[in-house]
Each structure stands twice: as structure tokens, then as C-alpha cells.
Amino acid sequence: MLKAIILIGGPQKGTRFRPLSFEVPKPLFPVAGVPMLQHHIEACAQVPDMKEIILIGFYQPNDELNRFISCAQQEFKIPIRYLQEFTALGTGGGIYHFRDQILSGGPGAFFLMNADVCSEFPLQEMLRFHRQHGEGHCGVLLGTTANRTQSLNYGCIVENHETNEMLHFVEKPSTFVSDIINCGIYLFTPEIFGHIGKVFQRNQQERIQEELTNGKQMPEVIRLEQDIFTTLAGQKKLFVYKTQHFWSQIKSAGSAIYASRLYLKQYHQTHPERLATNQDRTPKIIGDVYIHPTANIDPSAVLGPNVSIGKGVTIGGGVRVRESIILHGAVLQDHCCVLNSIVGWDSTVGKWARVEGTPSDPNPNDPYAKIDSETLFRDGGLTPSITILGCNVNIPSEVIIRNSIVLPHKDLNRSFKNQIIL
């Protein structure tokens, strides 16, 4: 018997995903036409003997989340429930806090994954790898290869090339350690809770000491990466399964467009019915495009590559959309052009307007390049990146919005470039 745990986090200050996370929790943001979290759940539901999927986070339960869970349970025929942390407890603290719920029913192992990654999720391959390595270990980490420079932005794994045992782990090292990076997808046995428990007991003693000495309360955070993996490395307790398939983080809105491209490409094998095709009296399709069945699109529009059109979107004649996500209820009026952008819920782009961003894709000439975790500002100015329109934004006719972030409910009256419009 198996279970799956998905860490969905919670509302964060200064997140690089705003202004989109104002409207929906980030894990429910649509990527390639479906909520980000649905890709994880679908992969988990396909694993034989999977009994339950548990979401852990510190979002307040809301209608949007409850509706998603209810629909996902019906679609994938598997129990799904949400457990709310009282505060952010870290990647290890959350599962330790709810260990009784996770271990109820006696699962032999459980998957743990972060919600903000996109991947082919080779869960069944990880399970086979886990069983091949016998009973002595307590976990398998999914790893992938990055280039030397970008590896410093991730957790780095040193492995025994013959046995795949993890010998050393460093989270975001200051100098090069290894080109194998942690993907944030794990398979653990219940034994892992014993190791987390030791860290919890030690932290409790330190918290009591700190409170007595300085009167300060230390946060109850346990991080798998820094607190558990670094300790267990080299003890024949953790192994690394390396994937050659696609993997990327979804930390910023720009990385959501890149993730959408990866998933749309995967649809050729998994969901060909979701990809639009060229037919009579339909818009011209270039490359991989998802169109929601309720969208109303003029046949003279040209869409693609890497375009996702949401529910109830209206697109007028002569419109060009490329490398973009158009969200629920948006209106793109005649002859407007949208490139490398996210158009928010119920927003309107006027006639002959141009909304354009700068792609933040990995280097196409480097097979191991990952998308950079872009900073919002660089050299005193806004970093050129994709353009984001929050919900209910109105762009007038015949203006250009380039490399800008527009917060929700704004009526613009002129062109903007490299600005955050509050």
C-alpha cells in the first residue's frame, strides 16, 4: 500500500508569482490548460496500489481548493484530502506534524513532492528502483543533471556511481559540488519519521534554551534538505534515481510559460485530445496549443506555438498569440498581438494593441540548462521578463505594453515599458 503527499505551501510575501497568486492559490494556477497540481495528482493516481493523496499546506481552506479536490477525486477515483498546517513548518516539519495521518492504514512507503515543480513524474520507475535496493534504506530522491553554474541554485547530490547511494548533500552550495540536483520528488519509507523525530527533539531543546536565555521563540521549522539529507548522506539510507526526462521549477510566472510548453509537448503521448489541430473554419494552429472547449475564437486568428487558452476566452479576428497563457474570461480584440505574456482573468486587450514580454527560457544549446530563478530587479531597473496582466485589467486600443507587470483592476490609458503598474 502506498500514499502520496504533495506540499502545496501557502501565501507568501513578495512571491515572484504575483499578481497571479492574488486570485487563486499558486498550486491551482493553470499550466497547459489544467491546474498545476492536477499534473501531480494524475501521475500519483496511475501508480498501482496508491490508496490516498494528501495535500499539506498553510492556505486557509477555500471554495476554490475544495472544488478542485472534489473534482480531482471524481476524475481520478482516488481519495484526496487537505491538511492545513497552523504555520509554515518546512518540508520535513509538515509531514512530521501529520505523521499519524500519513501512517494510518500502514503504508509500506509514500511519495512526497513539492507542488511547484513540473516533471514527467517517473514515480513507477522510482518505486521499482526503491524495491531493487532492498529493505535497509529509508528513501529515494529524484535527481537530474544541471550545468555547473546553475547547480549552485539547487540542492546538490554526490552519489556513488555504482550503487547510486547518496554520499553527500549540500543545499545551494557556494562552490561547485555536483551537477546532480535534487528535484523535490521523493519516495520514503515510514523509517524517515524516526530520523525527523530526532531533529524535532533536538530543535525542541534548543527552542526551550533560546526562550529561557533570550526570551525569543524559534520557528518550528524542519527542512528535509538541510536537517535530514545532510545527516543521512553516506549512511546507506538514501539513494538517488536520476531521470533523463524533463523537469523544471515553477517559481515565477515566466517559468509557468516554460512549464506549459513542456506539458503541451508531453500531451502528444498522454493527452493528444487536449491539443488543438488545424481544421476548416478554426484558427490557424502552429505547434502545441491548448484551447478550452468554451473559448470563442475567430478563424482568422493565429495561435502558437506554446499557447494555452482558458475557459470562456474570446479572441477576435486577426489576433496573434504566441508563447502565452490566456486565462479564464479574457478578451483579445481584433488584430491585437500577445507574445510571451500571461493575460489575467477577465482582462481585455484592445484592438491593434501589443502586449509583449521577454522570454526567460533556458539556453537551448545546453542540454542541461535549467530556467534561471530570475530576480525582479537588476541594476536598478525591472528585469526584462514576461509581461503579466493581473485580473480585470483593461488595455486600450493601439498601445504597447512591454516587459511590464500590471496589478489587478487597472484601466490603462497609454503605453508602458519595463514598469510595475500598481
VOPAGU-2260 file (C-alpha; in pm, 1 decimal, decimal comma):
REM VOPAGU-2260
SITE   aa  ch    i         X         Y         Z
SITE  MET   A    0       0,0       0,0       0,0
SITE  LEU   A    1     124,1     347,4     -97,0
SITE  LYS   A    2      28,5     707,3     -27,9
SITE  ALA   A    3     132,8    1036,6    -188,3
SITE  ILE   A    4     194,0    1366,8      -8,3
SITE  ILE   A    5     204,4    1693,2    -203,7
SITE  LEU   A    6     342,2    2001,4     -27,1
SITE  ILE   A    7     145,3    2298,4    -159,9
SITE  GLY   A    8     292,7    2569,9      65,2
SITE  GLY   A    9      86,8    2879,4     135,4
SITE  PRO   A   10      51,6    3252,4      75,1
SITE  GLN   A   11     391,8    3419,6      77,0
SITE  LYS   A   12     500,5    3781,7      90,1
SITE  GLY   A   13     695,8    3909,9    -207,1
SITE  THR   A   14     638,6    3598,6    -417,6
SITE  ARG   A   15     761,0    3614,6    -775,7
SITE  PHE   A   16     425,5    3469,4    -884,7
SITE  ARG   A   17     225,3    3779,6    -805,9
SITE  PRO   A   18      -3,2    3936,8    -923,4
SITE  LEU   A   19    -143,1    3599,6   -1039,1
SITE  SER   A   20    -147,5    3442,4    -691,6
SITE  PHE   A   21    -383,0    3716,8    -567,6
SITE  GLU   A   22    -673,9    3537,1    -737,7
SITE  VAL   A   23    -602,8    3165,9    -687,8
SITE  PRO   A   24    -360,4    2969,2    -471,8
SITE  LYS   A   25     -43,3    2920,8    -676,7
SITE  PRO   A   26     -82,2    2538,5    -699,8
SITE  LEU   A   27    -417,5    2590,2    -876,7
SITE  PHE   A   28    -276,5    2823,2   -1141,7
SITE  PRO   A   29    -349,4    2666,3   -1482,7
SITE  VAL   A   30     -44,8    2530,0   -1667,3
SITE  ALA   A   31    -113,9    2374,5   -2010,2
SITE  GLY   A   32    -486,7    2416,2   -1951,0
SITE  VAL   A   33    -521,3    2240,9   -1613,7
SITE  PRO   A   34    -428,0    2339,7   -1255,4
SITE  MET   A   35     -56,8    2291,4   -1179,2
SITE  LEU   A   36    -145,1    2043,6    -904,3
SITE  GLN   A   37    -351,0    1824,0   -1137,4
SITE  HIS   A   38     -37,2    1706,0   -1319,1
SITE  HIS   A   39      98,3    1575,6    -984,5
SITE  ILE   A   40    -229,0    1407,3    -887,9
SITE  GLU   A   41    -267,9    1239,3   -1225,9
SITE  ALA   A   42      82,9    1090,9   -1200,0
SITE  CYS   A   43      15,3     966,0    -843,5
SITE  ALA   A   44    -320,1     811,9    -939,5
SITE  GLN   A   45    -150,7     599,7   -1207,6
SITE  VAL   A   46      77,5     424,6    -953,8
SITE  PRO   A   47     -61,1      76,7    -866,2
SITE  ASP   A   48    -176,0      29,4    -505,6
SITE  MET   A   49    -198,0     406,9    -443,5
SITE  LYS   A   50    -458,4     442,1    -166,8
SITE  GLU   A   51    -468,1     814,6     -88,0
SITE  ILE   A   52    -327,5    1153,9    -183,9
SITE  ILE   A   53    -275,0    1409,1      95,0
SITE  LEU   A   54    -215,4    1780,4      30,1
SITE  ILE   A   55     -29,7    1964,8     307,0
SITE  GLY   A   56      -2,8    2344,0     321,8
SITE  PHE   A   57     -91,0    2653,5     517,8
SITE  TYR   A   58    -353,3    2801,4     283,5
SITE  GLN   A   59    -686,4    2866,0     453,1
SITE  PRO   A   60    -935,0    2614,0     307,9
SITE  ASN   A   61   -1144,4    2796,8      48,5
SITE  ASP   A   62   -1409,4    2722,1    -213,4
SITE  GLU   A   63   -1155,3    2711,5    -494,2
SITE  LEU   A   64    -940,3    2449,2    -320,6
SITE  ASN   A   65   -1240,5    2243,3    -203,8
SITE  ARG   A   66   -1389,9    2246,2    -553,8
SITE  PHE   A   67   -1061,4    2135,0    -706,5
SITE  ILE   A   68   -1020,9    1847,9    -458,0
SITE  SER   A   69   -1379,7    1732,1    -516,0
SITE  CYS   A   70   -1340,5    1736,2    -896,6
SITE  ALA   A   71    -999,9    1561,9    -881,0
SITE  GLN   A   72   -1140,4    1284,9    -658,0
SITE  GLN   A   73   -1417,8    1219,4    -908,6
SITE  GLU   A   74   -1188,6    1231,0   -1212,4
SITE  PHE   A   75    -906,0    1013,8   -1076,7
SITE  LYS   A   76   -1117,3     787,6    -849,4
SITE  ILE   A   77    -884,7     824,7    -550,9
SITE  PRO   A   78    -934,9     980,5    -203,2
SITE  ILE   A   79    -772,6    1325,7    -174,3
SITE  ARG   A   80    -772,2    1544,8     135,7
SITE  TYR   A   81    -612,8    1865,9     254,6
SITE  LEU   A   82    -433,2    1900,6     588,8
SITE  GLN   A   83    -369,3    2259,4     698,5
SITE  GLU   A   84     -53,1    2349,0     891,6
SITE  PHE   A   85    -100,0    2607,5    1167,3
SITE  THR   A   86     209,6    2785,0    1029,1
SITE  ALA   A   87     480,1    2710,9     773,6
SITE  LEU   A   88     660,5    2407,5     920,0
SITE  GLY   A   89     908,9    2336,2     640,5
SITE  THR   A   90     938,0    2037,2     408,6
SITE  GLY   A   91    1009,9    1797,7     697,0
SITE  GLY   A   92     805,2    1965,6     970,6
SITE  GLY   A   93     475,1    1940,9     782,6
SITE  ILE   A   94     492,8    1567,1     725,1
SITE  TYR   A   95     617,5    1505,5    1080,6
SITE  HIS   A   96     328,3    1708,2    1225,6
SITE  PHE   A   97      78,6    1492,1    1031,4
SITE  ARG   A   98     272,1    1163,7    1061,3
SITE  ASP   A   99     -18,5     979,7    1225,4
SITE  GLN   A  100    -247,1    1068,1     934,0
SITE  ILE   A  101      17,0     966,2     679,5
SITE  LEU   A  102      88,9     633,5     853,8
SITE  SER   A  103    -278,3     541,3     913,7
SITE  GLY   A  104    -359,1     222,8     725,3
SITE  GLY   A  105       4,8     112,5     737,7
SITE  PRO   A  106     153,7     223,7     402,4
SITE  GLY   A  107     479,5      48,8     311,7
SITE  ALA   A  108     610,6     371,5     154,7
SITE  PHE   A  109     488,6     714,4      48,8
SITE  PHE   A  110     578,2     964,1    -222,1
SITE  LEU   A  111     649,2    1323,1    -122,3
SITE  MET   A  112     667,6    1603,0    -377,3
SITE  ASN   A  113     667,4    1979,7    -396,1
SITE  ALA   A  114     379,4    2141,1    -585,3
SITE  ASP   A  115     598,5    2399,6    -760,2
SITE  VAL   A  116     780,9    2159,3    -993,3
SITE  CYS   A  117     682,3    2030,6   -1335,3
SITE  SER   A  118     800,5    1690,0   -1443,8
SITE  GLU   A  119     705,7    1367,3   -1617,8
SITE  PHE   A  120     693,1    1230,4   -1259,3
SITE  PRO   A  121     862,3     890,5   -1309,6
SITE  LEU   A  122     700,8     758,5    -991,0
SITE  GLN   A  123     664,8     397,3   -1100,2
SITE  GLU   A  124    1031,7     388,5   -1205,9
SITE  MET   A  125    1127,7     529,1    -862,8
SITE  LEU   A  126     920,3     257,7    -695,2
SITE  ARG   A  127    1095,4     -19,0    -893,9
SITE  PHE   A  128    1433,9     137,7    -812,9
SITE  HIS   A  129    1337,9     150,8    -442,5
SITE  ARG   A  130    1243,2    -219,4    -439,8
SITE  GLN   A  131    1562,4    -320,0    -621,0
SITE  HIS   A  132    1768,9    -168,1    -338,4
SITE  GLY   A  133    1617,3    -388,4     -67,0
SITE  GLU   A  134    1496,1    -308,8     283,0
SITE  GLY   A  135    1786,6    -126,7     451,2
SITE  HIS   A  136    1730,5     227,8     322,8
SITE  CYS   A  137    1460,7     482,4     404,4
SITE  GLY   A  138    1430,9     689,8      89,4
SITE  VAL   A  139    1491,0     760,6    -278,9
SITE  LEU   A  140    1545,2    1112,8    -415,5
SITE  LEU   A  141    1470,9    1201,0    -776,1
SITE  GLY   A  142    1774,1    1374,8    -928,2
SITE  THR   A  143    1853,6    1530,7   -1263,3
SITE  THR   A  144    2162,4    1683,0   -1424,9
SITE  ALA   A  145    2221,2    2059,9   -1434,4
SITE  ASN   A  146    2513,3    2257,7   -1572,0
SITE  ARG   A  147    2793,9    2352,5   -1330,4
SITE  THR   A  148    2690,0    2716,6   -1289,0
SITE  GLN   A  149    2318,9    2660,5   -1232,9
SITE  SER   A  150    2373,1    2365,8    -998,0
SITE  LEU   A  151    2464,6    2622,4    -727,7
SITE  ASN   A  152    2096,6    2730,4    -720,7
SITE  TYR   A  153    1973,5    2385,7    -614,5
SITE  GLY   A  154    2037,6    2109,9    -362,9
SITE  CYS   A  155    2342,5    1920,5    -494,3
SITE  ILE   A  156    2384,4    1544,1    -458,9
SITE  VAL   A  157    2708,9    1347,6    -464,4
SITE  GLU   A  158    2637,8     979,4    -540,1
SITE  ASN   A  159    2821,9     650,2    -554,1
SITE  HIS   A  160    2808,0     582,2    -928,8
SITE  GLU   A  161    2799,9     205,0    -879,1
SITE  THR   A  162    2533,7     176,3    -607,8
SITE  ASN   A  163    2350,4     513,1    -653,3
SITE  GLU   A  164    2380,3     575,8    -279,4
SITE  MET   A  165    2375,5     943,4    -178,4
SITE  LEU   A  166    2715,7    1016,0     -22,3
SITE  HIS   A  167    2687,5    1391,0      31,5
SITE  PHE   A  168    2418,5    1660,7       7,3
SITE  VAL   A  169    2457,3    2039,4      10,8
SITE  GLU   A  170    2167,9    2281,5     -30,3
SITE  LYS   A  171    2261,4    2569,2    -267,4
SITE  PRO   A  172    2639,6    2544,6    -221,5
SITE  SER   A  173    2864,3    2847,9    -269,3
SITE  THR   A  174    3111,3    2649,3    -483,8
SITE  PHE   A  175    3063,2    2359,1    -724,3
SITE  VAL   A  176    2981,3    2028,5    -552,4
SITE  SER   A  177    2799,2    1814,9    -809,9
SITE  ASP   A  178    2598,4    1851,5   -1129,0
SITE  ILE   A  179    2326,8    1618,6    -994,5
SITE  ILE   A  180    2050,0    1829,6    -840,1
SITE  ASN   A  181    1754,7    1749,0    -616,4
SITE  CYS   A  182    1418,2    1755,9    -799,7
SITE  GLY   A  183    1198,6    1786,6    -489,5
SITE  ILE   A  184    1030,5    1448,0    -554,3
SITE  TYR   A  185    1094,2    1167,1    -305,2
SITE  LEU   A  186     989,4     815,8    -206,7
SITE  PHE   A  187    1022,5     742,0     167,3
SITE  THR   A  188     954,8     451,2     398,6
SITE  PRO   A  189     796,7     517,0     742,5
SITE  GLU   A  190    1150,1     490,5     889,6
SITE  ILE   A  191    1214,5     851,0     778,4
SITE  PHE   A  192     991,9     975,4    1063,2
SITE  GLY   A  193    1237,9     832,1    1318,5
SITE  HIS   A  194    1514,0    1048,9    1171,7
SITE  ILE   A  195    1289,6    1356,9    1155,9
SITE  GLY   A  196    1185,2    1287,0    1517,3
SITE  LYS   A  197    1546,4    1309,2    1636,6
SITE  VAL   A  198    1579,9    1652,4    1471,5
SITE  PHE   A  199    1244,4    1757,4    1622,8
SITE  GLN   A  200    1357,4    1659,7    1975,0
SITE  ARG   A  201    1688,1    1842,4    1932,1
SITE  ASN   A  202    1510,3    2152,2    1799,9
SITE  GLN   A  203    1267,0    2146,1    2092,4
SITE  GLN   A  204    1555,0    2150,7    2340,2
SITE  GLU   A  205    1719,3    2437,8    2151,3
SITE  ARG   A  206    1388,4    2629,6    2142,9
SITE  ILE   A  207    1342,3    2590,9    2519,8
SITE  GLN   A  208    1702,1    2701,9    2579,1
SITE  GLU   A  209    1660,9    3002,5    2346,7
SITE  GLU   A  210    1337,4    3102,9    2517,6
SITE  LEU   A  211    1494,0    3081,5    2863,2
SITE  THR   A  212    1807,8    3268,0    2756,4
SITE  ASN   A  213    1679,9    3538,7    2521,8
SITE  GLY   A  214    1303,0    3521,9    2555,4
SITE  LYS   A  215    1275,3    3461,8    2179,0
SITE  GLN   A  216    1063,6    3193,8    2016,4
SITE  MET   A  217    1238,4    2996,3    1741,8
SITE  PRO   A  218    1019,1    2884,3    1448,8
SITE  GLU   A  219     918,7    2517,1    1446,0
SITE  VAL   A  220    1068,0    2453,9    1102,1
SITE  ILE   A  221    1230,1    2127,6     994,0
SITE  ARG   A  222    1380,0    2127,3     644,5
SITE  LEU   A  223    1436,8    1790,1     481,7
SITE  GLU   A  224    1721,5    1927,8     273,4
SITE  GLN   A  225    1936,1    2093,0     541,6
SITE  ASP   A  226    1829,0    1898,0     852,1
SITE  ILE   A  227    1772,0    1542,4     727,7
SITE  PHE   A  228    1952,2    1474,9     398,0
SITE  THR   A  229    2285,7    1621,5     510,2
SITE  THR   A  230    2278,5    1395,3     819,8
SITE  LEU   A  231    2169,9    1073,8     643,3
SITE  ALA   A  232    2404,9    1111,0     344,0
SITE  GLY   A  233    2673,5     843,2     338,4
SITE  GLN   A  234    2487,8     613,9     581,0
SITE  LYS   A  235    2335,9     384,2     314,4
SITE  LYS   A  236    1994,9     530,7     399,4
SITE  LEU   A  237    1924,6     743,1      88,4
SITE  PHE   A  238    1960,2     662,1    -281,3
SITE  VAL   A  239    1933,0     872,2    -596,1
SITE  TYR   A  240    1725,0     786,3    -901,9
SITE  LYS   A  241    1834,5    1005,1   -1192,4
SITE  THR   A  242    1579,0    1098,0   -1455,6
SITE  GLN   A  243    1654,3    1188,9   -1816,3
SITE  HIS   A  244    1303,5    1326,2   -1864,1
SITE  PHE   A  245    1205,1    1692,3   -1839,1
SITE  TRP   A  246    1197,9    1870,9   -1505,3
SITE  SER   A  247    1168,7    2236,9   -1409,2
SITE  GLN   A  248    1078,1    2451,6   -1110,7
SITE  ILE   A  249     777,3    2684,6   -1129,0
SITE  LYS   A  250     891,1    2969,1    -906,0
SITE  SER   A  251     795,7    3266,0   -1125,9
SITE  ALA   A  252     529,6    3348,5   -1382,5
SITE  GLY   A  253     794,5    3323,6   -1656,8
SITE  SER   A  254     869,5    2966,2   -1556,5
SITE  ALA   A  255     494,5    2886,6   -1579,3
SITE  ILE   A  256     505,3    2959,8   -1954,3
SITE  TYR   A  257     810,0    2734,5   -1991,2
SITE  ALA   A  258     638,1    2459,3   -1786,8
SITE  SER   A  259     331,1    2495,5   -2008,2
SITE  ARG   A  260     549,8    2428,0   -2312,5
SITE  LEU   A  261     692,4    2111,5   -2153,9
SITE  TYR   A  262     348,1    1977,0   -2060,3
SITE  LEU   A  263     195,5    2062,3   -2401,2
SITE  LYS   A  264     475,5    1864,3   -2564,6
SITE  GLN   A  265     406,3    1573,0   -2328,1
SITE  TYR   A  266      36,4    1577,8   -2428,5
SITE  HIS   A  267     134,4    1416,5   -2761,8
SITE  GLN   A  268     188,9    1093,7   -2562,1
SITE  THR   A  269     -50,3    1137,2   -2268,5
SITE  HIS   A  270    -345,1    1354,1   -2381,7
SITE  PRO   A  271    -345,5    1411,4   -2760,5
SITE  GLU   A  272    -714,3    1507,6   -2733,3
SITE  ARG   A  273    -613,5    1825,6   -2545,2
SITE  LEU   A  274    -407,1    1960,7   -2836,5
SITE  ALA   A  275    -576,0    2179,6   -3096,9
SITE  THR   A  276    -543,4    2087,0   -3466,2
SITE  ASN   A  277    -586,8    2277,1   -3793,1
SITE  GLN   A  278    -936,3    2229,0   -3935,3
SITE  ASP   A  279   -1178,2    2419,2   -4158,8
SITE  ARG   A  280   -1327,2    2733,0   -4001,1
SITE  THR   A  281   -1093,7    2716,3   -3699,4
SITE  PRO   A  282    -796,7    2941,8   -3611,9
SITE  LYS   A  283    -457,0    2859,8   -3759,2
SITE  ILE   A  284    -257,6    2647,3   -3514,4
SITE  ILE   A  285     123,9    2649,8   -3507,8
SITE  GLY   A  286     292,3    2394,3   -3280,7
SITE  ASP   A  287     138,4    2286,0   -2949,1
SITE  VAL   A  288    -176,2    2474,4   -2845,0
SITE  TYR   A  289    -444,0    2400,6   -2583,7
SITE  ILE   A  290    -788,9    2558,9   -2632,5
SITE  HIS   A  291   -1066,9    2518,1   -2376,8
SITE  PRO   A  292   -1387,9    2393,4   -2545,2
SITE  THR   A  293   -1581,3    2701,6   -2427,8
SITE  ALA   A  294   -1340,6    2954,0   -2586,6
SITE  ASN   A  295   -1477,9    3159,7   -2878,2
SITE  ILE   A  296   -1201,0    3220,3   -3134,7
SITE  ASP   A  297   -1225,2    3386,7   -3477,0
SITE  PRO   A  298   -1099,0    3158,3   -3757,3
SITE  SER   A  299    -860,1    3431,4   -3880,4
SITE  ALA   A  300    -662,2    3426,6   -3552,5
SITE  VAL   A  301    -317,4    3261,2   -3543,1
SITE  LEU   A  302    -219,7    3075,6   -3225,5
SITE  GLY   A  303     104,5    2907,0   -3122,6
SITE  PRO   A  304     345,7    2770,7   -3053,9
SITE  ASN   A  305     305,1    2712,5   -2678,5
SITE  VAL   A  306     -29,4    2879,1   -2620,3
SITE  SER   A  307    -291,2    2788,2   -2361,2
SITE  ILE   A  308    -641,6    2938,1   -2395,5
SITE  GLY   A  309    -865,6    2919,5   -2087,1
SITE  LYS   A  310   -1236,9    2882,9   -2024,9
SITE  GLY   A  311   -1469,4    3138,7   -2185,5
SITE  VAL   A  312   -1192,0    3336,1   -2360,8
SITE  THR   A  313   -1294,5    3548,2   -2661,1
SITE  ILE   A  314   -1040,3    3610,7   -2939,7
SITE  GLY   A  315   -1123,0    3843,5   -3230,9
SITE  GLY   A  316   -1021,4    3846,3   -3596,3
SITE  GLY   A  317    -655,6    3873,6   -3697,0
SITE  VAL   A  318    -524,6    3821,4   -3342,2
SITE  ARG   A  319    -173,7    3671,7   -3298,8
SITE  VAL   A  320     -85,9    3484,3   -2979,1
SITE  ARG   A  321     249,6    3312,2   -2917,9
SITE  GLU   A  322     423,8    3165,1   -2608,3
SITE  SER   A  323     143,5    3286,6   -2378,9
SITE  ILE   A  324    -121,4    3181,6   -2130,1
SITE  ILE   A  325    -464,9    3344,1   -2169,9
SITE  LEU   A  326    -674,2    3292,8   -1858,4
SITE  HIS   A  327   -1045,8    3241,9   -1798,3
SITE  GLY   A  328   -1279,5    3507,9   -1941,6
SITE  ALA   A  329   -1013,6    3725,7   -2110,0
SITE  VAL   A  330   -1098,8    3916,4   -2429,5
SITE  LEU   A  331    -843,7    3976,1   -2705,7
SITE  GLN   A  332    -995,3    4224,3   -2950,5
SITE  ASP   A  333    -934,7    4230,4   -3328,7
SITE  HIS   A  334    -575,2    4242,4   -3457,1
SITE  CYS   A  335    -407,9    4263,0   -3116,1
SITE  CYS   A  336     -80,5    4077,5   -3061,9
SITE  VAL   A  337      16,8    3890,0   -2742,3
SITE  LEU   A  338     370,3    3746,5   -2716,3
SITE  ASN   A  339     548,5    3591,9   -2413,5
SITE  SER   A  340     277,2    3708,6   -2175,8
SITE  ILE   A  341      13,6    3596,6   -1927,2
SITE  VAL   A  342    -323,2    3769,5   -1968,9
SITE  GLY   A  343    -518,8    3752,1   -1642,6
SITE  TRP   A  344    -875,3    3650,9   -1569,8
SITE  ASP   A  345   -1143,5    3875,0   -1732,8
SITE  SER   A  346    -881,9    4113,7   -1874,7
SITE  THR   A  347    -926,0    4290,2   -2208,2
SITE  VAL   A  348    -662,6    4372,6   -2470,8
SITE  GLY   A  349    -786,4    4639,3   -2713,3
SITE  LYS   A  350    -776,6    4641,8   -3093,5
SITE  TRP   A  351    -431,4    4666,5   -3253,0
SITE  ALA   A  352    -268,3    4668,4   -2908,0
SITE  ARG   A  353      55,9    4479,9   -2848,3
SITE  VAL   A  354     134,2    4301,1   -2519,5
SITE  GLU   A  355     484,7    4160,5   -2523,0
SITE  GLY   A  356     738,3    4017,9   -2279,8
SITE  THR   A  357    1092,7    3884,0   -2291,4
SITE  PRO   A  358    1118,6    3504,3   -2267,5
SITE  SER   A  359    1322,6    3365,4   -1978,9
SITE  ASP   A  360    1388,2    3022,6   -2131,0
SITE  PRO   A  361    1693,6    2808,0   -2054,9
SITE  ASN   A  362    1981,8    2812,6   -2302,3
SITE  PRO   A  363    1859,4    2592,3   -2591,2
SITE  ASN   A  364    2219,1    2497,6   -2680,7
SITE  ASP   A  365    2287,4    2344,7   -2337,5
SITE  PRO   A  366    2101,3    2015,7   -2278,9
SITE  TYR   A  367    2145,1    2050,7   -1900,5
SITE  ALA   A  368    2041,6    2417,2   -1870,3
SITE  LYS   A  369    1754,6    2497,9   -1631,8
SITE  ILE   A  370    1537,3    2806,2   -1618,9
SITE  ASP   A  371    1701,8    3075,5   -1405,4
SITE  SER   A  372    1532,5    3193,1   -1085,7
SITE  GLU   A  373    1506,8    3548,3   -1206,9
SITE  THR   A  374    1524,6    3838,6    -966,7
SITE  LEU   A  375    1255,7    4101,6   -1007,1
SITE  PHE   A  376    1507,4    4388,6   -1023,1
SITE  ARG   A  377    1855,5    4408,8   -1171,3
SITE  ASP   A  378    2091,1    4708,8   -1199,8
SITE  GLY   A  379    1829,7    4940,2   -1051,5
SITE  GLY   A  380    1557,2    4850,5   -1302,6
SITE  LEU   A  381    1291,0    4586,0   -1364,9
SITE  THR   A  382    1446,3    4269,4   -1510,1
SITE  PRO   A  383    1315,5    4217,6   -1866,7
SITE  SER   A  384    1080,9    3921,5   -1838,3
SITE  ILE   A  385     737,5    3812,3   -1946,9
SITE  THR   A  386     453,2    4064,6   -1928,2
SITE  ILE   A  387     183,4    3983,7   -1672,4
SITE  LEU   A  388    -164,3    4135,0   -1669,3
SITE  GLY   A  389    -347,3    4071,7   -1340,2
SITE  CYS   A  390    -719,4    4000,4   -1336,8
SITE  ASN   A  391    -967,8    4251,5   -1481,9
SITE  VAL   A  392    -705,1    4474,0   -1648,5
SITE  ASN   A  393    -809,1    4685,4   -1947,6
SITE  ILE   A  394    -551,5    4762,7   -2216,5
SITE  PRO   A  395    -676,3    5032,3   -2459,3
SITE  SER   A  396    -650,4    5008,0   -2836,9
SITE  GLU   A  397    -326,0    5084,0   -3021,4
SITE  VAL   A  398     -84,2    5084,3   -2726,0
SITE  ILE   A  399     222,1    4873,1   -2644,5
SITE  ILE   A  400     276,1    4709,5   -2305,0
SITE  ARG   A  401     626,0    4559,7   -2291,6
SITE  ASN   A  402     813,7    4375,9   -2011,8
SITE  SER   A  403     569,2    4505,5   -1750,5
SITE  ILE   A  404     364,1    4375,7   -1458,3
SITE  VAL   A  405      13,5    4521,1   -1425,9
SITE  LEU   A  406    -166,1    4464,1   -1095,6
SITE  PRO   A  407    -536,8    4368,8   -1094,8
SITE  HIS   A  408    -826,2    4602,3   -1177,6
SITE  LYS   A  409    -625,2    4862,3   -1369,7
SITE  ASP   A  410    -755,1    5064,8   -1666,3
SITE  LEU   A  411    -450,5    5178,5   -1861,5
SITE  ASN   A  412    -460,9    5477,4   -2094,1
SITE  ARG   A  413    -117,4    5471,3   -2260,5
SITE  SER   A  414     184,1    5255,2   -2343,7
SITE  PHE   A  415     423,1    5124,1   -2075,4
SITE  LYS   A  416     765,5    4963,3   -2086,5
SITE  ASN   A  417     971,0    4795,4   -1807,7
SITE  GLN   A  418     734,1    4903,6   -1529,6
SITE  ILE   A  419     527,4    4763,7   -1244,6
SITE  ILE   A  420     189,4    4937,0   -1262,7
SITE  LEU   A  421      36,9    4946,9    -913,2
